[in-house]
Amino acid sequence: FCTPIIYSWTFVPEDAKPYFMLNPLLPVFTFIHDVVFDLNPLNWNGIAIISISFIVLLMIGERFFKKLAPRFDDFV
């Protein structure tokens, strides 16, 4: 419910916005809403920020996976 997928970011109350901003997927879905629903032109700075964020998160996830992969059988 904290990711505005089927509703717009503008419907979130002002006092709740700081909590919503902790969600890493918020910029992705607000960007999609701006382009698809509001028919705003593509924001290339937004695309660059989202792309860099995904690459960094992918690298962190890969390192985390490689570090914990030998112990996965202990958890399962």
PEPEUR-V884172 format. One record per backbone hydrogen bond with DSSP energy under -1.0 kcal/mol. CO is the residue of the C=O (numbers start at 1). NH is the residue of the N-H. E is the energy in kcal/mol with one decimal. If there is no record, write none. Layout:
{{CO;NH;E} {CO;NH;E}}
This chain:
{{3;5;-2.1} {8;11;-1.5} {9;12;-1.3} {13;16;-1.2} {16;20;-1.8} {17;21;-2.1} {19;22;-1.0} {20;23;-1.7} {23;26;-1.2} {25;29;-2.1} {26;30;-2.4} {27;31;-1.9} {28;32;-2.1} {29;33;-2.4} {30;34;-2.3} {31;35;-2.0} {32;36;-3.0} {33;37;-1.3} {33;38;-2.0} {34;40;-2.6} {43;47;-2.0} {44;48;-2.2} {45;49;-2.4} {46;50;-2.6} {47;51;-2.4} {48;52;-2.5} {49;53;-2.3} {50;54;-2.4} {51;55;-2.2} {52;56;-2.5} {53;57;-2.6} {54;58;-2.4} {55;59;-2.2} {56;60;-2.4} {57;61;-2.6} {58;62;-2.3} {59;63;-2.2} {60;64;-2.4} {61;65;-2.5} {62;66;-2.7} {63;67;-2.0} {64;68;-1.9} {65;69;-1.8} {68;71;-1.2} {69;72;-1.4} {72;76;-1.7}}
